Amino acid sequence: MRLGEVEKKLAREAIVATYLPAWSATTEANITGEPFFGGATIQVVDLKLHMIVRWFIGGKVDHIPATIFATAPKLTRIHDAVRDHAGVKAWYARG
C-alpha cells in the first residue's frame, strides 16, 4: 500500500510470476469435491475462495492480469458455483 508505482508494479509482477501460481496449484491439489471445495455443500472455505478469485479476475488489481487463474479449473468452478448459489445471489440482491 505504501509502495510507489514502480515498486508496486515490480512487487505485483513478482507475485504473478511466483506466489499466485504456486498458491493456486496447491489449492487445486487440495480441492476434493464438486462443485464446492469438499463436496455438494457450500462451506466458508468456498466463500473465501470465491472472494479471492473474484477480486483478481475482476481486473481491478493493478499489474495482475484478470486471467491469473485461467489454468486453475477447480478454483474457477468453485468461484462459479458460489456465484450461482441461490443464497449468495440473494445476499447480493439485498444491495
N, C-alpha and C positions, 0 to 999 in steps of 0.2 A: 504494500500500500504506500509505503514511503519511498519507493524506488523512483528514480527518474525514468523518463520514457525509454531511453536506450537500455538502461539496466533492466527495466521491466520486460522489454521485448526479449532480451537475451535470456533472462530467467525463465520466461514462459516458453521460449523455443527449446530450452533445455528440458523443461517438464514434458513437452510434446515428444521430444526425442527419446526420453528415458523413462521417467516416472509413470506417466499415464499409460503407455503401452504395457509396462510391467504390471501395473495395478489392474488394468482390465484383463490381462491374461490370467493373473492369479484369481481374480474374482470369477471369471468364466470357469476356471477349473473347479471352483467350489460350488457352483450352481448345480444342484442335483435334481431339481424338479421342473415341472411345467404346469402352468405358464409362469408361475412365480418361483422365487428362489428355492423354496423347499417343497413345492407341490401345488396343489389346487387352491389353497387358501392364502389370501394376501396377508402378509405379516409386516411388521415395522421395517425390516430389512428391505423389503420391496419398495416401500415408500421412500426410504433413504436413497436407494439406488436410483429410483425414478427421478428424484430431485437432482442428484448429481448429474446424471446423464442429460436430463432436461436442460440444466444450466449450460453445459458445454455444447450440446448440439443446437441450442438456440442461437448460437453465433454471437453471443453478447460478451464473450470473454476475449479481450484483445489478444491477438497473436496466438490464439489457439483455434485451429480450424474446426468448424462445425462437424466435420467428418471424422473427428478423432476416434470415435467408437465404431466406425463403419466395419471394422474387422472383428467386432465383438457381437455376434448374433444373439447370444444369450442375454447380454445386457440390453440390447435393443428390444428383444422380446419382452423382457421384464418391464422396460420403460413403456412399451406399447400396451401391455396387459394392465398395468397400473393406470395409465392414461384412460383406457377404455372401461375400467371398473366402474360399475354403477355408483358406488359410494363416493368414489373420487370425483366423478362427473358432478354428482350432487353437491359436493363440497365446493368445487369451483363455480358452480352455478349460483351459489349464495352471494357471490360478488366479491 
